[in-house]
Amino acid sequence: MKTNDLIASALSQKMKWKKTQTNDVLNAFLEIIRKNLSESNDIELLDIGLLENRIKEQKIIVNPKTHRKILYPPKNVLELKVSKQLQEHLKTIEK
């Protein structure tokens, strides 16, 4: 079972919704996140952290075998800065 299915079934049980309604809500939520990230907006998820869409700069890399220099283009990277609350919670679980 995929994580999305697990989340959908747990949410549908907790909210007492039909699974189709829960899937519609989750899909709408994920679509909003995708749209905001594609517009380079940061997303703060309470008690989880901050999702940032960063652009890594272009750089020159060297092939170690041929010593040929190659220009590596800029790249979009998604970063999650975990909140202090979640870090503390995870520390208690590990012990």
C-alpha angles and dihedrals in degrees: 000000000000123000091246090057092048092051092046094050094045091048093047091052093047095046094035091233130142114263092244091055091049092049090050091052093047093047091050090048092050091046090054090050092049092049094050093046092049088054089052094248119148117234123212114204109196114244090000108066147251124308111209129186104212130180116223111216123244115264141183115248128189124221103230093211101048099021087226116152117230128188109233109208125231114276135202113235128187114218130188117205103198117224121243090243092057092045091053091047092051091050090057092050094051094059 
